[in-house]
Amino acid sequence: MAESPAPKRKREENEGENGAAGSHEEAPASDTFPLAELSVRRVLRESARDKTIFLHGQVKGASGDGSDAVVILEKTPFQEENVAELLTKYTKLQLQMSNDIYSTYRLFLPPELNEIKTTVVYPATEKHLQKYLHQEVYLIQETGEDYKNITLPFIESKSFSIQWVYNILEKKAEADRIIYENPDPANGFVLIPDLKWNQKQLDDLYLIAICHCRGIKSLRDLTAEHLPLLRNILKEGKEAIVKRFGIAGAQLRIYLHYQPSYYHLHVHFTALSYDAPGCSVERAHLLSDVIENLELNSQYYQKRTLTFALRADEPLLKKFQESERV
Ligand code: M7G
């Protein structure tokens, strides 16, 4: 994305306060994952296009207990303001081929200009391994009845822990990363950079708004009663993002996932120009549409059929197959 001068200025102004360049982003040594002790078991998924690899490993050695870990390595987008540095501070330029006016090279950079975003889930559960494993996908058309009979009992027994969500809401984790908060217990929320975003460039901007109110599992639970909460998230989330990052509401994609991975209501905010993972039509529901649908009919999301994809070995797919709904 070509950054307009205004957002760029915003980034620089805020770098010390919230940007990843700030030293507060570096975890204390005791919290650091022992990457060197990881033995890689298999590649779960890989994408040449996204320049990402998902690894399943196990930690051995003194600090590890042989538990599973998911490690995601990702080459990050270029930062416009650093490109000039890349071209002057490189350590080696190796010619690969040359033909007439065309040539290709291998450019070697000093480590500080060559970082890899690394996301760790440790200890990882079987469900985390499945989440990242590349698999065939199947489309489910879940009626309101299917939700009550199949999905709800399943998510009540088997969904991911949402402790990380409570840690954010209770300021036990990531408190210094909060971009905005409306503290109202019923209609308030916390806006925070998503795990997927390193905050170094705006091209792949990704934040999430997590509502304070507990017990709203997903889109399926929403009724007109939640309209004040949803309107707050839409309006105040946009205002906070334009203020902090200089990106206007019209350049944001604001949506909920159905199914989500974590069953505590949250809303995704991504840069419109960024093809964010999970923004496909079978998963993303624009918050503005959700609000209008609830204004038309309070029971909209209890009644209508919702479509989503499930991967081949997800246990929920098995439940739909057992009920002959796939
Ligand atoms: P989702 O729709 O429930 O699932 O979204 P998805 O991960 O399949 O998209 C949850 C969102 O929360 C995702 O965008 C995650 O990247 C993000 N997320 C997950 N965790 C465990 C954390 C976390 O610990 N901190 C933050 N800031 N974001 C997280």
Residues whose N, C-alpha, C, O or C-beta is under 5 A from the ligand:
A	BS01	M7G	W164 P193 D194 L195 K196 H257 Q259 P260 S261 Y262 G278
